[in-house]
């Protein structure tokens, strides 16, 4: 199936869901979740002024990896 036909088939399948409304009221954060966020935020590597060089290295490596990726058929 070529890409245009795949796209058209996908649009046809999804059409009934196009105008569907899903209620998504407010999200309640549990005490456990808030404690975990506080723990992560208080870690030394997440403090203002901490060396974030490793983050940039991972971002660069990820960009290079996905730029070189090829779809297998």
Protein Blocks (a to p, Z undefined) as FASTA:
>chain_A
ZZklmmmmmmmmmmmmmmpccdfbdcdddfklmmmmmmmmmpmklgghiacklmmmmmmm
mmmmmmmpccdZZ
